[in-house]
């Protein structure tokens, strides 16, 4: 294995990072789109919840006061008749009074419930609510003491004769499963109703969850209660866009990262195959070059052998002629040959014979031979070098 073979190539790293970056970008964009869709649906559901609460308040809380207002108009403000009707409408922990406007404010002329007596002047907060009373249900101050919420409402002219106003005070538990929190919009919401736009603990009116304040993405919508606005603040119990749309960003992220790994692995395989092919071509090219060089050397040696054979053959003829000439010279001179001449002839014969032997050896060396097989001979270890 080549050194560093386990390391991915730069191309593989670059391709993997590009695909992974595109996947993360797709995840972020899809997640934002789904979050925007969830928020839009949450806003829509919260608006429906606000309208539902508004209609419930008008029906459940406004209808009894309107019925009392009709009775007051028909009896021209009879305290006795008002007391009789108020006893049926009021709760044990609440109070309903009929007040008449006086020079110093308002005076209680009839009513039932704790905290009020006929002829007394109500507290300034009650007077302020009576001053704002009109033909529609007018909410007054709201207070939550950690257990119960105190609500106040007023109703005045033109449903009542001029100078008269009805004031109602009641206590409710904001966490009871009352009609307002059982409607369809609240099935998918964790919702609270406050008397103020900013969620304040002492202004809590209704809630269908004890986990306050709400966490996560929330939406708010105004609840029209006469001339006053309450506010619904809600969070979704589960993603409103549905399971698959909310899982889509994670699916995109997971599939994209797997795709990045798959593409990176494919690129790495192709790169390594290309690298292997390049190395193989280089090796084969080197082997081919070596073969060509060996072939050229073989051709040169073959040519040299032919030339040596030719030279050896051509040398043997003149050398044989020289040897014969030496023989004839000796035969011609006979025994009268001078010692110096005889010595020079001997030297010439020896060198000529040597040259002829060299020519024969050269011819024999370059001559092609057929191999002869010989029996194998075992050589004792003691004789091996």
Secondary structure, DSSP 8 states (H G I E B T S, - for coil): --TTTTS--HHHHHHHHHHHHHHHHHHHHHHHHHHHHHHHHHHHHHHHHHHHHHHHIIIIIIHHHHHHHHHHHHTTS-HHHHHHHHHHHS-TT-EEEEEEEETTEEEEEEEEETT--TT----HHHHHHHHH--SS-EE---EE-SS-EEEEEEE-TTSS-TTEEEEEEEEE-TTS--GGGTSGGGGGEEEEEESSSS--GGGEEEES-SS-S--SS-EEEEEEETTEEEEEEEEESS-TT-HHHHHHHHHHHHHHHHHHHHHHHHHHHHHHHHHHHHHHHHHHHHHHHHHHHHHHHHHHHHHHHHHHHHHHHHHHHHHHHHHHHHHHHHHHHGGG--HHHHHHHHHHHHHHHHHHHHHHHHHHHHS-------------GGG--
